[in-house]
Amino acid sequence: MFSLCVDPGKVAACVEVRFIDNIKGKGLFAKKSIKKGEAIFLERPLVSAQFLWNALYKYKACEYCLRALETAEENARRLSGIPGLSLPHPELCRVRPELHQACPQCQVMYCSSECRQSAADQYHRALCLGPSQEDPDHPINKLKDAWRSMHYPPETSSIMLMARMVAVVKQAKDKAHWQKLFSYFCSRAANEEEEIAHKLLGDQFRGQLALLHSLFKAALYDDHLTRWFVPEGFRSLFALVGTNGQGIGTSSLSQWVHACDALELPAQQREQLDSFIDQLYKDIEKGHSFISVLQCNHSCIPNAEASFPNNNFLLKLSALSDITPGEEICISYLDCCQRDRSRHSRHKILRENYLFVCSCPKCVSQMDELDVTSEEEEEEEGEAEGETEGDEMEDEMTDV
């Protein structure tokens, strides 16, 4: 269960997975005391992939670990639209272009030889398009184009997660092990899977699942995975990606800004640097699946949180409060603002996106509240109606 964690033995001594009930299923529980701020584990994802629109917008990320390949200065120039922009303290940028390597066949880029080899060993040999990388008629490129035409920004998932799942099994020596691992998360009822598919595609494209299935089968069919290529199996994979995917933000520019914040500078230089960064952000604004953590259930008052501190696909689970032995470890599927909304509003978001009703201590304590939508949600919905698509973001998203 903890095989993809950086230190599996240490994690197994710290936490365990237990069955709770038929409604919640399984959960992650502490086996020892965990102090507030303590790292519970670091985990690599089962599969990861850059969002397809994100790649089309020329954001460069390692094909394996998703680490940013643009230098902070290149990132700032692209987002601000100022081609001659120069950043002070360029030595604070962590991107090392001299280490980057391309696949010799299809030329997709990796941040290091280690990532290139890991991708080749795990899935890339089955997905490498070679000289057909830019051929719009290649079946995989047709699949990508169809996904982009149905799933506009802001993206929440990628069809390429499913493609890489297939590729991993194709290349694996122990195919049954990986099939079992992926199928572990495919346990929803047919009506729930259909609802998740519609949620991912939206009302406009809810009839297009059959087209995606057809293109997926044409591009990736494998005799060892026949059950994934029938309509019901494809829908199960779709539901898995829709409910268990975790979007992450990677940005060499934001890392450079954090490094600048940590510099010890004389007052005048600090003021000049802060002013430069403030103006840079104004210029930009003018112009964006883990085994162990998936065992964590939701709570509106979580005792742990997931983060990506290394600007790549490594997930860190940390304690938000002291956790006692036997206590369930819960994260929140809602952001901070959403958690402050009314019980009714929180339940609405969770039902629509994750298909469950929360029964955490906070929700239980608020059972007597009227079922009215919070003012915050109403205000946000009003603002959303006036928003335009394509707004630039500081961090650019990838999917794991």
Contacts in CASP RR format, 6 or more apart in sequence:
PFRMAT RR
TARGET T0000
AUTHOR 0000-0000-0000
METHOD contacts of the structure
MODEL  1
MFSLCVDPGKVAACVEVRFIDNIKGKGLFAKKSIKKGEAIFLERPLVSAQ
FLWNALYKYKACEYCLRALETAEENARRLSGIPGLSLPHPELCRVRPELH
QACPQCQVMYCSSECRQSAADQYHRALCLGPSQEDPDHPINKLKDAWRSM
HYPPETSSIMLMARMVAVVKQAKDKAHWQKLFSYFCSRAANEEEEIAHKL
LGDQFRGQLALLHSLFKAALYDDHLTRWFVPEGFRSLFALVGTNGQGIGT
SSLSQWVHACDALELPAQQREQLDSFIDQLYKDIEKGHSFISVLQCNHSC
IPNAEASFPNNNFLLKLSALSDITPGEEICISYLDCCQRDRSRHSRHKIL
RENYLFVCSCPKCVSQMDELDVTSEEEEEEEGEAEGETEGDEMEDEMTDV
1 12 0 8 1.000
1 17 0 8 1.000
1 291 0 8 1.000
1 292 0 8 1.000
1 295 0 8 1.000
2 8 0 8 1.000
2 9 0 8 1.000
2 11 0 8 1.000
2 12 0 8 1.000
2 41 0 8 1.000
2 43 0 8 1.000
2 291 0 8 1.000
2 292 0 8 1.000
3 291 0 8 1.000
4 43 0 8 1.000
4 44 0 8 1.000
4 45 0 8 1.000
4 46 0 8 1.000
4 290 0 8 1.000
4 291 0 8 1.000
4 292 0 8 1.000
5 11 0 8 1.000
5 41 0 8 1.000
5 42 0 8 1.000
5 43 0 8 1.000
5 44 0 8 1.000
5 292 0 8 1.000
6 41 0 8 1.000
6 42 0 8 1.000
6 43 0 8 1.000
6 44 0 8 1.000
6 314 0 8 1.000
7 41 0 8 1.000
7 42 0 8 1.000
10 41 0 8 1.000
11 40 0 8 1.000
11 41 0 8 1.000
11 292 0 8 1.000
13 31 0 8 1.000
13 32 0 8 1.000
14 30 0 8 1.000
14 31 0 8 1.000
14 32 0 8 1.000
14 34 0 8 1.000
14 40 0 8 1.000
14 41 0 8 1.000
15 28 0 8 1.000
15 29 0 8 1.000
15 30 0 8 1.000
15 31 0 8 1.000
15 40 0 8 1.000
15 41 0 8 1.000
15 292 0 8 1.000
15 329 0 8 1.000
16 28 0 8 1.000
16 29 0 8 1.000
16 31 0 8 1.000
17 26 0 8 1.000
17 27 0 8 1.000
17 28 0 8 1.000
17 29 0 8 1.000
17 295 0 8 1.000
18 26 0 8 1.000
18 27 0 8 1.000
18 29 0 8 1.000
19 25 0 8 1.000
19 26 0 8 1.000
19 27 0 8 1.000
20 26 0 8 1.000
20 27 0 8 1.000
20 297 0 8 1.000
20 328 0 8 1.000
23 356 0 8 1.000
24 297 0 8 1.000
26 295 0 8 1.000
27 295 0 8 1.000
27 296 0 8 1.000
27 297 0 8 1.000
27 328 0 8 1.000
27 329 0 8 1.000
28 292 0 8 1.000
28 293 0 8 1.000
28 295 0 8 1.000
28 296 0 8 1.000
28 297 0 8 1.000
28 328 0 8 1.000
28 329 0 8 1.000
29 326 0 8 1.000
29 327 0 8 1.000
29 328 0 8 1.000
29 329 0 8 1.000
30 323 0 8 1.000
30 324 0 8 1.000
30 325 0 8 1.000
30 326 0 8 1.000
30 327 0 8 1.000
30 328 0 8 1.000
30 329 0 8 1.000
31 325 0 8 1.000
31 326 0 8 1.000
32 325 0 8 1.000
33 322 0 8 1.000
33 323 0 8 1.000
33 324 0 8 1.000
33 325 0 8 1.000
34 40 0 8 1.000
34 319 0 8 1.000
34 322 0 8 1.000
34 323 0 8 1.000
34 329 0 8 1.000
35 319 0 8 1.000
35 322 0 8 1.000
36 319 0 8 1.000
36 320 0 8 1.000
36 321 0 8 1.000
36 322 0 8 1.000
37 318 0 8 1.000
37 319 0 8 1.000
37 320 0 8 1.000
38 318 0 8 1.000
38 319 0 8 1.000
39 316 0 8 1.000
39 317 0 8 1.000
39 318 0 8 1.000
40 304 0 8 1.000
40 317 0 8 1.000
40 318 0 8 1.000
40 319 0 8 1.000
40 329 0 8 1.000
41 292 0 8 1.000
41 316 0 8 1.000
41 317 0 8 1.000
42 314 0 8 1.000
42 315 0 8 1.000
42 316 0 8 1.000
42 317 0 8 1.000
43 290 0 8 1.000
43 291 0 8 1.000
43 292 0 8 1.000
43 293 0 8 1.000
43 314 0 8 1.000
43 315 0 8 1.000
43 317 0 8 1.000
44 290 0 8 1.000
44 313 0 8 1.000
44 314 0 8 1.000
44 315 0 8 1.000
45 246 0 8 1.000
45 289 0 8 1.000
45 290 0 8 1.000
45 313 0 8 1.000
45 315 0 8 1.000
45 400 0 8 1.000
46 165 0 8 1.000
46 168 0 8 1.000
46 181 0 8 1.000
46 182 0 8 1.000
46 289 0 8 1.000
46 290 0 8 1.000
46 291 0 8 1.000
47 123 0 8 1.000
47 161 0 8 1.000
47 164 0 8 1.000
47 165 0 8 1.000
47 168 0 8 1.000
47 289 0 8 1.000
47 400 0 8 1.000
48 64 0 8 1.000
48 65 0 8 1.000
48 66 0 8 1.000
48 161 0 8 1.000
48 164 0 8 1.000
48 313 0 8 1.000
48 398 0 8 1.000
48 399 0 8 1.000
48 400 0 8 1.000
49 158 0 8 1.000
49 160 0 8 1.000
49 161 0 8 1.000
49 163 0 8 1.000
49 164 0 8 1.000
49 398 0 8 1.000
49 399 0 8 1.000
49 400 0 8 1.000
50 59 0 8 1.000
50 61 0 8 1.000
50 63 0 8 1.000
50 66 0 8 1.000
50 158 0 8 1.000
50 160 0 8 1.000
50 398 0 8 1.000
50 399 0 8 1.000
51 155 0 8 1.000
51 158 0 8 1.000
51 397 0 8 1.000
51 398 0 8 1.000
51 399 0 8 1.000
52 144 0 8 1.000
52 147 0 8 1.000
52 148 0 8 1.000
52 151 0 8 1.000
52 155 0 8 1.000
52 158 0 8 1.000
52 159 0 8 1.000
52 160 0 8 1.000
53 148 0 8 1.000
53 151 0 8 1.000
53 152 0 8 1.000
53 153 0 8 1.000
53 155 0 8 1.000
54 61 0 8 1.000
54 155 0 8 1.000
54 288 0 8 1.000
54 396 0 8 1.000
54 397 0 8 1.000
54 398 0 8 1.000
55 61 0 8 1.000
56 148 0 8 1.000
57 396 0 8 1.000
58 78 0 8 1.000
59 70 0 8 1.000
59 78 0 8 1.000
59 396 0 8 1.000
60 68 0 8 1.000
60 69 0 8 1.000
60 70 0 8 1.000
60 109 0 8 1.000
61 67 0 8 1.000
61 68 0 8 1.000
61 69 0 8 1.000
61 250 0 8 1.000
61 396 0 8 1.000
61 398 0 8 1.000
62 68 0 8 1.000
62 69 0 8 1.000
62 109 0 8 1.000
62 110 0 8 1.000
62 111 0 8 1.000
62 112 0 8 1.000
62 115 0 8 1.000
62 312 0 8 1.000
63 103 0 8 1.000
63 108 0 8 1.000
63 109 0 8 1.000
63 110 0 8 1.000
63 115 0 8 1.000
63 119 0 8 1.000
63 124 0 8 1.000
64 110 0 8 1.000
64 111 0 8 1.000
64 115 0 8 1.000
64 116 0 8 1.000
64 118 0 8 1.000
64 119 0 8 1.000
65 111 0 8 1.000
65 115 0 8 1.000
65 312 0 8 1.000
65 313 0 8 1.000
65 314 0 8 1.000
66 248 0 8 1.000
66 250 0 8 1.000
66 312 0 8 1.000
66 313 0 8 1.000
66 398 0 8 1.000
66 400 0 8 1.000
67 111 0 8 1.000
67 115 0 8 1.000
67 250 0 8 1.000
67 310 0 8 1.000
67 311 0 8 1.000
67 312 0 8 1.000
68 75 0 8 1.000
68 95 0 8 1.000
68 250 0 8 1.000
68 251 0 8 1.000
68 252 0 8 1.000
68 255 0 8 1.000
68 311 0 8 1.000
68 396 0 8 1.000
69 95 0 8 1.000
69 97 0 8 1.000
69 100 0 8 1.000
69 109 0 8 1.000
69 111 0 8 1.000
70 78 0 8 1.000
70 95 0 8 1.000
70 252 0 8 1.000
71 90 0 8 1.000
71 93 0 8 1.000
71 95 0 8 1.000
71 97 0 8 1.000
71 252 0 8 1.000
72 87 0 8 1.000
72 90 0 8 1.000
72 92 0 8 1.000
72 93 0 8 1.000
72 95 0 8 1.000
72 252 0 8 1.000
72 253 0 8 1.000
72 255 0 8 1.000
72 256 0 8 1.000
73 85 0 8 1.000
73 86 0 8 1.000
73 87 0 8 1.000
73 90 0 8 1.000
73 93 0 8 1.000
74 252 0 8 1.000
75 251 0 8 1.000
75 252 0 8 1.000
75 253 0 8 1.000
76 82 0 8 1.000
76 85 0 8 1.000
76 87 0 8 1.000
76 253 0 8 1.000
76 280 0 8 1.000
76 284 0 8 1.000
77 83 0 8 1.000
77 84 0 8 1.000
77 85 0 8 1.000
79 253 0 8 1.000
79 284 0 8 1.000
79 287 0 8 1.000
79 392 0 8 1.000
79 394 0 8 1.000
80 280 0 8 1.000
80 283 0 8 1.000
80 284 0 8 1.000
80 286 0 8 1.000
80 287 0 8 1.000
81 283 0 8 1.000
81 287 0 8 1.000
82 283 0 8 1.000
85 280 0 8 1.000
87 93 0 8 1.000
87 256 0 8 1.000
88 260 0 8 1.000
88 273 0 8 1.000
88 276 0 8 1.000
89 256 0 8 1.000
89 259 0 8 1.000
89 260 0 8 1.000
89 263 0 8 1.000
89 273 0 8 1.000
92 256 0 8 1.000
92 259 0 8 1.000
92 260 0 8 1.000
92 263 0 8 1.000
93 252 0 8 1.000
93 255 0 8 1.000
93 256 0 8 1.000
94 252 0 8 1.000
94 255 0 8 1.000
94 256 0 8 1.000
94 259 0 8 1.000
94 311 0 8 1.000
95 252 0 8 1.000
96 111 0 8 1.000
99 111 0 8 1.000
99 112 0 8 1.000
99 113 0 8 1.000
100 109 0 8 1.000
100 110 0 8 1.000
100 111 0 8 1.000
100 112 0 8 1.000
101 109 0 8 1.000
101 110 0 8 1.000
101 112 0 8 1.000
101 113 0 8 1.000
101 115 0 8 1.000
101 116 0 8 1.000
102 108 0 8 1.000
102 109 0 8 1.000
102 110 0 8 1.000
102 116 0 8 1.000
103 109 0 8 1.000
103 110 0 8 1.000
103 116 0 8 1.000
103 119 0 8 1.000
103 120 0 8 1.000
103 124 0 8 1.000
103 128 0 8 1.000
103 130 0 8 1.000
105 128 0 8 1.000
105 130 0 8 1.000
105 131 0 8 1.000
106 128 0 8 1.000
106 129 0 8 1.000
106 130 0 8 1.000
106 131 0 8 1.000
106 133 0 8 1.000
107 130 0 8 1.000
107 133 0 8 1.000
108 124 0 8 1.000
108 133 0 8 1.000
110 116 0 8 1.000
110 119 0 8 1.000
111 312 0 8 1.000
121 171 0 8 1.000
122 167 0 8 1.000
122 168 0 8 1.000
122 171 0 8 1.000
123 164 0 8 1.000
123 167 0 8 1.000
123 168 0 8 1.000
123 170 0 8 1.000
123 171 0 8 1.000
124 167 0 8 1.000
125 171 0 8 1.000
126 166 0 8 1.000
126 167 0 8 1.000
126 170 0 8 1.000
126 171 0 8 1.000
127 140 0 8 1.000
127 163 0 8 1.000
127 164 0 8 1.000
127 167 0 8 1.000
129 135 0 8 1.000
129 138 0 8 1.000
129 140 0 8 1.000
129 141 0 8 1.000
132 138 0 8 1.000
132 141 0 8 1.000
134 141 0 8 1.000
135 141 0 8 1.000
136 142 0 8 1.000
136 145 0 8 1.000
139 215 0 8 1.000
139 218 0 8 1.000
139 219 0 8 1.000
139 220 0 8 1.000
140 163 0 8 1.000
140 219 0 8 1.000
140 220 0 8 1.000
142 215 0 8 1.000
142 218 0 8 1.000
142 219 0 8 1.000
143 159 0 8 1.000
143 163 0 8 1.000
143 212 0 8 1.000
143 215 0 8 1.000
143 216 0 8 1.000
143 218 0 8 1.000
143 219 0 8 1.000
144 159 0 8 1.000
144 160 0 8 1.000
146 159 0 8 1.000
146 208 0 8 1.000
146 211 0 8 1.000
146 212 0 8 1.000
146 215 0 8 1.000
147 158 0 8 1.000
147 159 0 8 1.000
147 160 0 8 1.000
147 212 0 8 1.000
150 201 0 8 1.000
150 205 0 8 1.000
150 208 0 8 1.000
150 212 0 8 1.000
151 157 0 8 1.000
151 159 0 8 1.000
151 200 0 8 1.000
151 201 0 8 1.000
151 205 0 8 1.000
152 389 0 8 1.000
153 288 0 8 1.000
153 389 0 8 1.000
153 390 0 8 1.000
154 288 0 8 1.000
154 397 0 8 1.000
155 397 0 8 1.000
155 399 0 8 1.000
156 200 0 8 1.000
156 242 0 8 1.000
156 247 0 8 1.000
157 200 0 8 1.000
157 241 0 8 1.000
157 242 0 8 1.000
157 245 0 8 1.000
157 399 0 8 1.000
158 241 0 8 1.000
158 399 0 8 1.000
159 212 0 8 1.000
159 216 0 8 1.000
161 241 0 8 1.000
161 245 0 8 1.000
161 289 0 8 1.000
161 399 0 8 1.000
161 400 0 8 1.000
162 216 0 8 1.000
162 237 0 8 1.000
162 238 0 8 1.000
162 241 0 8 1.000
163 216 0 8 1.000
163 219 0 8 1.000
163 220 0 8 1.000
165 182 0 8 1.000
165 237 0 8 1.000
166 220 0 8 1.000
166 222 0 8 1.000
166 225 0 8 1.000
166 228 0 8 1.000
167 220 0 8 1.000
168 178 0 8 1.000
169 175 0 8 1.000
169 178 0 8 1.000
169 179 0 8 1.000
169 182 0 8 1.000
169 222 0 8 1.000
169 224 0 8 1.000
169 225 0 8 1.000
170 222 0 8 1.000
170 224 0 8 1.000
170 225 0 8 1.000
172 178 0 8 1.000
175 224 0 8 1.000
179 224 0 8 1.000
179 225 0 8 1.000
181 291 0 8 1.000
182 237 0 8 1.000
182 240 0 8 1.000
185 240 0 8 1.000
185 244 0 8 1.000
185 289 0 8 1.000
185 294 0 8 1.000
186 233 0 8 1.000
186 236 0 8 1.000
186 237 0 8 1.000
186 239 0 8 1.000
186 240 0 8 1.000
188 196 0 8 1.000
188 236 0 8 1.000
188 239 0 8 1.000
188 243 0 8 1.000
188 355 0 8 1.000
190 232 0 8 1.000
190 235 0 8 1.000
192 239 0 8 1.000
192 355 0 8 1.000
193 235 0 8 1.000
193 236 0 8 1.000
193 238 0 8 1.000
193 239 0 8 1.000
194 235 0 8 1.000
195 355 0 8 1.000
196 238 0 8 1.000
196 239 0 8 1.000
196 242 0 8 1.000
196 243 0 8 1.000
196 355 0 8 1.000
197 206 0 8 1.000
197 209 0 8 1.000
197 235 0 8 1.000
197 238 0 8 1.000
197 239 0 8 1.000
198 206 0 8 1.000
199 242 0 8 1.000
199 352 0 8 1.000
199 353 0 8 1.000
200 238 0 8 1.000
200 241 0 8 1.000
200 242 0 8 1.000
201 207 0 8 1.000
201 208 0 8 1.000
201 209 0 8 1.000
209 234 0 8 1.000
209 235 0 8 1.000
209 238 0 8 1.000
210 231 0 8 1.000
212 234 0 8 1.000
212 238 0 8 1.000
213 229 0 8 1.000
213 231 0 8 1.000
213 234 0 8 1.000
216 229 0 8 1.000
216 234 0 8 1.000
217 229 0 8 1.000
217 234 0 8 1.000
220 229 0 8 1.000
221 229 0 8 1.000
222 229 0 8 1.000
227 233 0 8 1.000
228 234 0 8 1.000
228 236 0 8 1.000
228 237 0 8 1.000
240 289 0 8 1.000
241 289 0 8 1.000
243 354 0 8 1.000
243 355 0 8 1.000
244 289 0 8 1.000
244 294 0 8 1.000
245 289 0 8 1.000
245 399 0 8 1.000
245 400 0 8 1.000
246 289 0 8 1.000
246 290 0 8 1.000
246 293 0 8 1.000
246 306 0 8 1.000
246 315 0 8 1.000
246 399 0 8 1.000
246 400 0 8 1.000
247 397 0 8 1.000
247 398 0 8 1.000
247 399 0 8 1.000
247 400 0 8 1.000
248 308 0 8 1.000
248 313 0 8 1.000
248 315 0 8 1.000
248 397 0 8 1.000
248 398 0 8 1.000
248 399 0 8 1.000
248 400 0 8 1.000
249 308 0 8 1.000
249 395 0 8 1.000
249 396 0 8 1.000
249 397 0 8 1.000
249 398 0 8 1.000
250 308 0 8 1.000
250 311 0 8 1.000
250 312 0 8 1.000
250 395 0 8 1.000
250 396 0 8 1.000
250 398 0 8 1.000
251 311 0 8 1.000
251 394 0 8 1.000
251 395 0 8 1.000
251 396 0 8 1.000
252 311 0 8 1.000
253 394 0 8 1.000
254 394 0 8 1.000
254 395 0 8 1.000
255 311 0 8 1.000
257 277 0 8 1.000
260 273 0 8 1.000
260 277 0 8 1.000
263 270 0 8 1.000
263 273 0 8 1.000
265 273 0 8 1.000
281 394 0 8 1.000
284 392 0 8 1.000
284 394 0 8 1.000
285 392 0 8 1.000
287 392 0 8 1.000
288 390 0 8 1.000
288 391 0 8 1.000
288 392 0 8 1.000
288 393 0 8 1.000
288 394 0 8 1.000
288 395 0 8 1.000
288 396 0 8 1.000
288 397 0 8 1.000
289 400 0 8 1.000
290 315 0 8 1.000
290 400 0 8 1.000
292 317 0 8 1.000
293 306 0 8 1.000
293 315 0 8 1.000
293 317 0 8 1.000
293 331 0 8 1.000
296 304 0 8 1.000
296 306 0 8 1.000
296 317 0 8 1.000
296 329 0 8 1.000
296 330 0 8 1.000
296 331 0 8 1.000
297 328 0 8 1.000
297 330 0 8 1.000
297 331 0 8 1.000
298 330 0 8 1.000
298 331 0 8 1.000
298 332 0 8 1.000
298 333 0 8 1.000
298 334 0 8 1.000
298 350 0 8 1.000
298 354 0 8 1.000
298 356 0 8 1.000
298 358 0 8 1.000
298 360 0 8 1.000
299 330 0 8 1.000
299 331 0 8 1.000
299 332 0 8 1.000
299 358 0 8 1.000
299 360 0 8 1.000
299 361 0 8 1.000
299 362 0 8 1.000
300 332 0 8 1.000
300 334 0 8 1.000
300 339 0 8 1.000
300 346 0 8 1.000
300 358 0 8 1.000
300 360 0 8 1.000
300 362 0 8 1.000
300 363 0 8 1.000
301 339 0 8 1.000
301 360 0 8 1.000
301 361 0 8 1.000
301 362 0 8 1.000
302 320 0 8 1.000
302 330 0 8 1.000
302 331 0 8 1.000
302 332 0 8 1.000
303 319 0 8 1.000
303 320 0 8 1.000
303 321 0 8 1.000
303 323 0 8 1.000
303 327 0 8 1.000
303 329 0 8 1.000
303 330 0 8 1.000
304 317 0 8 1.000
304 318 0 8 1.000
304 319 0 8 1.000
304 320 0 8 1.000
304 323 0 8 1.000
304 329 0 8 1.000
304 330 0 8 1.000
304 331 0 8 1.000
305 317 0 8 1.000
305 318 0 8 1.000
305 320 0 8 1.000
305 331 0 8 1.000
305 332 0 8 1.000
306 315 0 8 1.000
306 316 0 8 1.000
306 317 0 8 1.000
306 331 0 8 1.000
307 315 0 8 1.000
307 316 0 8 1.000
307 318 0 8 1.000
308 314 0 8 1.000
308 315 0 8 1.000
308 316 0 8 1.000
309 316 0 8 1.000
313 398 0 8 1.000
313 400 0 8 1.000
315 400 0 8 1.000
317 329 0 8 1.000
317 331 0 8 1.000
323 329 0 8 1.000
330 360 0 8 1.000
332 339 0 8 1.000
333 350 0 8 1.000
333 353 0 8 1.000
333 354 0 8 1.000
334 346 0 8 1.000
334 349 0 8 1.000
334 350 0 8 1.000
337 376 0 8 1.000
338 345 0 8 1.000
338 346 0 8 1.000
338 349 0 8 1.000
339 346 0 8 1.000
340 376 0 8 1.000
341 374 0 8 1.000
341 376 0 8 1.000
341 377 0 8 1.000
342 366 0 8 1.000
342 369 0 8 1.000
342 372 0 8 1.000
342 373 0 8 1.000
342 374 0 8 1.000
342 377 0 8 1.000
343 362 0 8 1.000
343 363 0 8 1.000
343 366 0 8 1.000
343 367 0 8 1.000
343 369 0 8 1.000
344 369 0 8 1.000
344 370 0 8 1.000
344 371 0 8 1.000
344 372 0 8 1.000
344 373 0 8 1.000
344 374 0 8 1.000
345 373 0 8 1.000
345 374 0 8 1.000
345 376 0 8 1.000
345 377 0 8 1.000
346 358 0 8 1.000
346 363 0 8 1.000
347 357 0 8 1.000
347 358 0 8 1.000
347 363 0 8 1.000
348 373 0 8 1.000
348 377 0 8 1.000
350 356 0 8 1.000
350 357 0 8 1.000
350 358 0 8 1.000
351 357 0 8 1.000
END
